Amino acid sequence: MAEATAIVKGLLRGERVSFAGKYYRVSDHNIAPLPVQKPHPPILIGGNGPQLLSLAAREADIVGLSGITFRAGGAAPPDLSGWRVSSVDERIQLLQEVAGDEQYARLEINALVQRVIVTNDRRKAAEELTSRWTQLSADELLQSPYVLIGTIEQIAEDLQVRRQRWGISYYTVHEPYMDTFAPIVAQLTGR
């Protein structure tokens, strides 16, 4: 990922790129530079692991937080411990330390939402999800930036609280939940 990022950033700056790394070999004779766009399209790097998030803090314009760690081989279920408030705090602290004050101030923080449930009984909905996501309690799900549960007003308020706490400026919502999320966006924008 670090090698690919170096190549893409050079191309976006309009440079002829020559690169010889462990994974990529690029000759400036094989790839023409892209037309320079000012500002260049933002680079988003997302994940959950410290190494990937450190790369994102140094090189990306947008850091995408997923909270999910996939285990080697894919046989075991993904680790969702990164959804806990303390884990999100740790990821944000890592980003701040690696990026430094100036770079961190320019970063946008994104969260990948796994589920949007609009309901009047958020506790019951969270408890039902614990049968699927057994690593987490209902309280942990309700506090997680990766799961949005409650009334439209409650979810809008939760998003504002999470922006204040972690600086999450926008969310990526999986396609099946876009229509459910639309009224929340309307609530936040006052439309």
C-alpha positions in Angstrom: 0.0 0.0 0.0 2.9 2.4 0.8 4.4 1.8 -2.6 1.1 2.2 -4.5 0.4 5.4 -2.6 3.8 6.9 -3.5 3.2 6.0 -7.2 -0.3 7.4 -7.3 0.6 10.6 -5.5 3.4 11.3 -8.0 1.1 10.7 -10.9 -1.5 13.0 -9.4 1.1 15.7 -9.1 1.7 15.4 -12.8 5.1 13.8 -12.4 6.7 11.1 -14.6 7.1 8.3 -12.1 9.9 5.8 -11.9 9.7 3.4 -9.0 11.3 0.1 -8.0 10.1 -1.4 -4.8 9.3 -4.8 -3.4 5.8 -5.0 -5.0 5.8 -2.4 -7.8 8.2 -1.6 -10.6 7.2 1.4 -12.7 9.2 3.0 -15.5 8.5 6.6 -16.5 8.5 5.3 -20.1 5.5 3.1 -19.4 3.1 5.4 -17.6 2.4 8.9 -18.8 1.8 11.5 -16.1 -1.8 12.4 -15.4 -3.0 16.0 -16.2 -2.4 18.0 -13.1 -5.6 18.7 -11.1 -5.5 21.5 -8.5 -6.4 20.5 -5.9 -5.6 16.9 -6.6 -8.4 14.4 -5.9 -8.2 13.4 -2.2 -6.5 10.2 -1.3 -8.5 8.0 1.2 -6.7 5.2 3.0 -8.8 3.2 5.4 -8.6 0.3 7.7 -8.1 -0.6 11.3 -4.6 -1.8 11.9 -1.9 0.4 13.4 0.5 0.0 10.4 -2.2 1.0 7.8 -3.5 3.8 9.9 0.0 5.2 10.4 0.5 5.2 6.6 -2.9 6.9 6.3 -1.9 9.6 8.9 1.3 10.4 6.9 0.1 10.1 3.3 -3.7 10.4 3.0 -6.1 13.3 2.9 -8.8 11.2 4.4 -8.4 8.5 6.9 -11.2 5.9 6.8 -11.8 4.0 10.1 -13.4 0.6 9.7 -13.0 -0.8 13.2 -12.7 -4.3 11.7 -9.7 -6.6 11.8 -9.8 -9.5 9.5 -8.0 -12.6 10.7 -5.5 -14.5 8.7 -7.0 -17.0 6.4 -10.6 -15.7 6.9 -11.7 -18.9 8.8 -12.4 -17.0 12.0 -14.9 -14.2 12.2 -13.6 -10.7 12.0 -12.4 -9.0 15.2 -14.8 -6.2 16.0 -13.1 -5.0 19.2 -12.1 -1.9 17.3 -15.7 -0.8 17.5 -15.4 -0.1 21.2 -15.1 3.5 22.3 -11.7 2.9 23.9 -10.4 1.4 20.6 -11.6 4.3 18.6 -9.9 6.6 21.1 -6.7 4.7 20.6 -6.9 4.9 16.8 -7.5 8.7 16.9 -4.6 9.1 19.3 -2.4 7.1 16.9 -3.4 9.3 14.0 -2.6 12.4 16.0 0.8 11.2 17.1 1.9 9.9 13.7 0.5 12.9 11.7 1.6 15.6 14.0 -0.4 18.7 14.7 -0.2 20.4 11.3 -1.0 17.3 9.2 -3.6 16.1 11.6 -5.5 19.4 11.3 -5.8 18.8 7.5 -7.0 15.2 7.8 -10.6 14.3 7.3 -11.8 11.4 9.4 -14.3 9.0 7.9 -16.1 6.0 9.5 -17.5 3.0 7.6 -21.0 2.3 8.9 -21.9 -1.4 9.0 -25.6 -1.0 9.9 -28.3 1.8 10.1 -31.4 0.9 12.1 -34.1 3.6 12.6 -36.2 2.5 15.5 -38.0 3.8 18.6 -36.4 1.0 20.6 -32.7 1.4 20.2 -31.9 -0.9 23.1 -33.9 -3.8 21.7 -32.3 -3.4 18.3 -28.8 -3.3 19.8 -29.5 -6.4 21.9 -30.7 -8.2 18.8 -27.5 -7.4 17.0 -25.4 -8.9 19.8 -26.6 -12.3 18.6 -24.7 -11.6 15.4 -21.8 -9.6 16.8 -21.2 -11.6 19.9 -18.0 -9.8 20.8 -19.9 -6.6 21.7 -22.5 -5.7 24.2 -25.6 -3.7 23.4 -24.1 -0.6 25.1 -20.9 -0.9 23.0 -22.9 -1.1 19.8 -24.9 2.0 20.8 -21.7 3.9 21.4 -19.9 2.7 18.3 -19.4 5.0 15.2 -19.8 2.0 13.0 -23.4 1.2 13.9 -26.2 3.8 13.9 -29.3 2.8 15.9 -32.2 4.9 17.2 -34.7 7.5 16.0 -33.7 9.9 13.3 -33.1 12.5 16.0 -31.1 10.2 18.2 -28.8 9.1 15.4 -28.3 12.7 14.2 -27.4 13.7 17.8 -25.0 10.7 18.1 -23.3 11.8 14.8 -22.7 15.2 16.2 -21.4 13.8 19.5 -19.0 11.6 17.6 -17.8 14.5 15.5 -17.0 16.4 18.6 -15.2 13.5 20.3 -13.3 12.0 17.3 -13.5 14.5 14.5 -15.4 12.2 12.2 -16.5 14.5 9.5 -18.3 12.1 7.3 -19.6 8.6 7.0 -19.6 5.9 4.4 -22.8 4.0 4.5 -23.3 0.6 2.7 -25.8 0.7 -0.1 -28.5 -1.3 1.5 -28.8 1.4 4.2 -28.7 4.5 2.1 -32.4 5.0 2.0 -32.6 4.5 5.7 -29.8 7.0 6.2 -31.4 9.7 3.9 -33.8 11.2 6.6 -30.8 11.4 9.0 -28.9 13.5 6.5 -32.0 15.7 6.1 -32.2 16.1 9.8 -28.6 17.1 10.0 -28.8 19.6 7.1 -32.2 21.0 8.2 -33.9 20.0 4.9 
